[in-house]
Amino acid sequence: MIETICSYKLDEHVDPISAKDIEELSKYYNWLMYQALMSSTKYSLNQMKERICPNEVMKPFFVANEHLESGGSVLKPSLEELQSAVNHAADQVLKSTKNVANWN
């Protein structure tokens, strides 16, 4: 966008765009991008948290069953598998913003 703005032919009586103005515009849009990424990441993690501990209205993130076997009860999938899945999902949410380029 900055290249398009800079390459646009201006009338002779209009001052050209200064490097300072370009830098301020770039910083402003970088800040907006940061805010958008932070907001969407927080929202995604909060939605994940609400689905892990659901109320009656929301569909749960996963379902675990307890099976009675000789010698006790067994949780399927295991607690370790559930924790690993939650950690992987949270990690993927956080990694999803790494490939977003700066606004230049």
VEXSEMI-475042 format. One record per residue (C-alpha): residue in one letter; x, y negated, z. Coordinates in steps of 0.25 Angstrom, whole numbers. Layout:
N
ATOM mardo     X     Y     Z
ATOM     a     X     Y     Z
...
REM end
This chain:
104
ATOM mardo     X     Y     Z
ATOM     m     0     0     0
ATOM     i    11    -9     3
ATOM     e    18    -7   -10
ATOM     t     4   -10   -17
ATOM     i     3   -23    -9
ATOM     c    17   -27   -12
ATOM     s    16   -24   -27
ATOM     y     3   -32   -29
ATOM     k     6   -44   -37
ATOM     l     2   -57   -29
ATOM     d    -1   -71   -34
ATOM     e    11   -80   -35
ATOM     h     5   -89   -24
ATOM     v     4   -77   -14
ATOM     d    16   -74    -5
ATOM     p    22   -60    -7
ATOM     i    20   -50     5
ATOM     s    31   -50    15
ATOM     a    39   -38    20
ATOM     k    34   -42    34
ATOM     d    20   -41    29
ATOM     i    22   -28    23
ATOM     e    29   -22    36
ATOM     e    17   -27    44
ATOM     l     7   -20    35
ATOM     s    15    -7    35
ATOM     k    16    -8    51
ATOM     y     1   -11    52
ATOM     y    -3     1    43
ATOM     n     8    10    50
ATOM     w     1     6    63
ATOM     l   -13     9    58
ATOM     m    -8    23    53
ATOM     y    -2    26    66
ATOM     q   -15    22    73
ATOM     a   -23    31    64
ATOM     l   -14    43    66
ATOM     m   -14    41    81
ATOM     s   -29    40    81
ATOM     s   -31    52    72
ATOM     t   -21    60    80
ATOM     k   -28    57    93
ATOM     y   -41    60    88
ATOM     s   -37    73    83
ATOM     l   -30    77    96
ATOM     n   -42    73   104
ATOM     q   -52    80    95
ATOM     m   -43    93    97
ATOM     k   -43    91   112
ATOM     e   -59    89   112
ATOM     r   -60   102   104
ATOM     i   -51   110   113
ATOM     c   -59   106   125
ATOM     p   -73   105   118
ATOM     n   -86   100   123
ATOM     e   -99   107   119
ATOM     v  -101    99   107
ATOM     m   -87   100   100
ATOM     k   -82   113    94
ATOM     p   -70   119   101
ATOM     f   -56   118    95
ATOM     f   -54   133    97
ATOM     v   -62   145   103
ATOM     a   -55   154   113
ATOM     n   -61   167   118
ATOM     e   -58   175   131
ATOM     h   -58   190   129
ATOM     l   -59   199   141
ATOM     e   -49   210   140
ATOM     s   -44   221   150
ATOM     g   -35   213   160
ATOM     g   -41   200   158
ATOM     s   -46   190   148
ATOM     v   -39   185   135
ATOM     l   -41   172   128
ATOM     k   -41   172   113
ATOM     p   -34   165   107
ATOM     s   -24   164   118
ATOM     l   -22   151   126
ATOM     e    -8   150   119
ATOM     e   -14   151   106
ATOM     l   -24   141   109
ATOM     q   -14   131   114
ATOM     s    -5   134   102
ATOM     a   -17   130    93
ATOM     v   -20   118   100
ATOM     n    -5   113   100
ATOM     h    -4   116    85
ATOM     a   -17   108    82
ATOM     a   -12    96    90
ATOM     d     2    97    84
ATOM     q    -4    97    70
ATOM     v   -13    85    74
ATOM     l     0    77    78
ATOM     k     8    82    66
ATOM     s    -3    78    56
ATOM     t     2    63    58
ATOM     k    16    66    55
ATOM     n    15    65    40
ATOM     v     8    52    39
ATOM     a    17    42    33
ATOM     n    20    28    38
ATOM     w    12    17    31
ATOM     n    23    11    22
REM end
